[in-house]
Amino acid sequence: MSVRQRRLRTSLTQLIVTATMMVITLTAVMLTVYRLPQLGERADEQAADAVWRGAQALDHLLGVREVSLSPLVRLLANGEVEAARQLLTAWPESFAGFHAVYVVDSSGRVRFGIETGGGAARAIAQDWSVDGSRLFRRALNATDSVWEENYPSLVSGWRTPGVGMRAGGYVVIGELATAVLMQQLRTLIGPSSHPLLVLDSRGDWVLDNFDGQDLRLRSWAADPVLRAVWRGEALPQSASLQGVTVRPVVASDTHLGWTLIGGAPIGLANPDIRMTMWLLLGAVGLSALIALILGPLWARQLERPLARLMRLSREVASGQQRTPWRAQKILELDELAADLQRTAAIIEARERELRLSEQRLNDTFELSPTVAIQWIDREGTVLRWNRGSEIMYGYSAAEAVGTRLDALMFSAEQFREFLGLLDRVEQSGGSAGPFEAVIAHRDGTPRHILYTTYGIPDDHGGLQFVCMDLDITSLRRSQAEEAAREEELQLVFNLSPAPMTVSTLVDGEFRVLAVNEACLQQFGFSRAELIGKTGLQIGLWAEVDLRERFIARIRAQGQVKDFEAWMRASDGRRMLCTVSGALATIGGRELLILVIVDVTEARRMQDELRALNDELERRVAARTEALARAHEEVAAALASLRQTQDQLVQSETLAALGRLVAGVAHELNTPIGNALMAVSTLRESSQQFQREIDRGLRKSVLEAFVRDLTTGLEISERNMHKAGELITSFKQVAVDQTSSQRRRFEVQEIVSETLMTLHPTLKRTPYRVEADIEPGLWMDSYPGPLGQVLANLINNAVMHAFDGRDHGTVRITAQAREENGGVRIRVADDGSGIPEEARKRVFEPFYTTRLGRGGTGLGLHIVHANVTRVLGGTVRLVDDATGGAVFELELPQVAP
């Protein structure tokens, strides 16, 4: 694709004109962005001010109307009705702003008034009535002036704005002269460049400043701006007034609630913005014209020195004799010409250095006898082959140049790998290697070669590759032989059953150089913990002075056998070892070879065997006798412990029975006391009745005595029955808890009896016990142990769960288990719960958290014993979401 070329003068002209236009355009845009919003904001402020002034003017005019009625109102309020009549008829010009003004009494009848419209004032008929007028009713009950927008006029019959003012027992009503009000409002508003529209509460036209437009017949009720005002919503962003799009501004007066709508023109409709845009366009056009005239002149001045500079550049490029450069007015052009001349001198010097470098490179390439150097193209064909390559591979330069490497010395696989290597070098742009390879000589013998490859540019702008090879065959052969010998020695060293270490002398100290597996297993160290450290650093010798003596002897004698010393394993365990060592010099290094054999176990076994033979018989006899004594003591202690435990359990049971008896006595005290009081009262009544008989019996006295006798007998009988029921219930509980007799019973009955026995104790506390027992739930078991279990669980909750609290609830529930034919009883409290460390020990005997504060530690143990041994069930402590303690009993309905 051809490139369209232009003259330098044309390019410079376009550059100057474009730069000038860009500056002017950017300036215009910046002014537009900055100035136009300011003009819009100022127009909005002016429009808002015009609407506000209109609302203030309307409020002022309506206020003036109220003031003109004030003298009339004051006279009527003071009772001067005739003076008010004379003021209204004698000075009608004081009410020029009204179409009619009249006074109405409290019944709604017009007393007097005048009509001021249409020339001279005329009196209003006194038989007119405004009793049904809304304005009259509002003004009669108001303390201030009341305005009505659509008041039905008495004079014209049309609806007009009216004002009512209460004056004692009268109401003064003024019908507003709308035409006069609008003329005065126009005068106050004055001429404005912003449209203004005044609408009443129904959206009908009242007034505007639109020249040449009559909008009186149009309804504005559907206008978006007015609807937004009525609904209390945000105003729309734009509206149309007088055919002009404006940003609406709204205000209202405080008397009639009329709405004033105005706004500033938006965009080009605003004359200030329109004038600013025309001025900016004119400035841009004038700037463009000036730039088109001056641009070619400036371009011609710049073209001449650039043409001379271009001629100098062509002379430098062609290597011709350079024309002397004359100084120009433009400093940069002089500096550029000087740079061109310096560049020409540098190029000539570098060409000389390049020719010398090529000569040195050629000599190095051809004359190197030990380094094989080949130049190879991308396909693996030899381009150059030096003397070192001829010696290393056996091919002459004439045979190798122009031949691919797979035809000379590479196998097919090696050649493919070599071409891949060339790809990587070409992509990376760096070097690859050194790599080691086995390459066959021309006579078939393998050679170990270490080669490096890198790329250099060729004469055609491409890339060719240089390979530099070193023959390391002899080095690899000697390394293999030495590795084989070392492997044999290492195998013998590691397979030796005796623990061995090899150390070398470093800075006057023997440091571990090698260690075999037997030594690692014997002492428990890892190889990394031993290599490079001295025996002192490792902490192998338990006694440092023995190590110093051993080192001194082996330095003096060169060899030490069976030196006994205590050694320390990695875990700190001491062991008795025999250490044998010898010094040897291998490869110019002085080595210390140690054999360390653990004899601790053998020595210990020897000592133990001797001691065991002497004391075996004595120890057997002594231990047999001691075992017999210990067995007897343990049996006696166990019997004593069981007896003590049974006594404590019996004591706890008797204590519970004692509490039961105390409760019985307390509960029986109330009904027996009531019966005794009733009998005592009857005795006194009987004595009184006897005295009345002696004085002469009356019928009223007999009736009172019979009535008292009946009441006393009823009280005595009721309380004695109650005492009998309590004795029967307590007797059953006592028999159950002391006899452990088996019988058929209802669970609800046992729970009720247990709660009755605990009632005297519980009623002195702020805690409650609730029972929710499934009705008709029967068991064939032992009621006494079951009642004792429930009583212990309730007492345990009261004693422990609510400690330090003034409220608490214990809830007992029981229900049948259909899946196993059993009964589940739960005793739960909403107390503080049982700590985690105590949950596993709550059923252990003598375990209590209130030791020394009244707790024996046997309550829950007795619960566990009765449930598991007598009732044949299980009891466990379960978690509860409320945080309290829950004991759950799983009992068979028929005890085993």
Secondary structure, 3 states (H helix, E strand, C coil): CCCCCCCHHHHHHHHHHHHHHHHHHHHHHHHHHHHHHHHHHHHHHHHHHHHHHHHHHHHHHHHHHHHHHHHHHHHHHCCCHHHHHHHHHHCHHHHCCEEEEEEEECCCEEEEEEECCCCCCEECCCCCECCCCHHHHHHHCCCCCEEEEEEECCCCCCEEEEEEEEECCEEEEEEECHHHHHHHHHHHHCCCCCCEEEECCCCEEEEECCCCCCCCCCECCCCHHHHHHHHCCCCCCCEEECCEEEEEEEEECCCCCCEEEEEEECHHHCHHHHHHHHHHHHHHHHHHHHHHHHHHHHHHHHHHHHHHHHHHHHHHHHCCCCCCCCCCCCHHHHHHHHHHHHHHHHHHHHHHHHHHHHHHHHHHHHHCCCCEEEEECCCCEEEEECHHHHHHHCCCHHHHCCCEHHHCCCCHHHHHHHHHHHHHHHHHCCEEEEEEEEEECCCCCEEEEEEEEEEEECCCCCEEEEEEEEECHHHHHHHHHHHHHHHHHHHHHHHCCCCEEEEEEECCEEEEEEECHHHHHHHCCCHHHHCCCCHHHHCCECCHHHHHHHHHHHHHHCEEEEEEEEEECCCCCEEEEEEEEEEEEECCEEEEEEEEEECHHHHHHHHHHHHHHHHHHHHHHHHHHHHHHHHHHHHHHHHHHHHHHHHHHHHHHHHHHHHHHHHHHHHHHHHHHHHHHHHHHHHHHHHHHHHHHHHCCCHHHHHHHHHHHHHHHHHHHHHHHHHHHHHHHHHHHHHHHHHCCCEEEEHHHHHHHHHHHHHHHHCCCCEEEEEEECCCCEEEECHHHHHHHHHHHHHHHHHHHCCCCCCEEEEEEEEEECCCCEEEEEEEECCCCCCHHHHCCCCCCCCCCCCCCCCCCCHHHHHHHHHHHHCCCEEEEECCCCCCCEEEEEEECECC
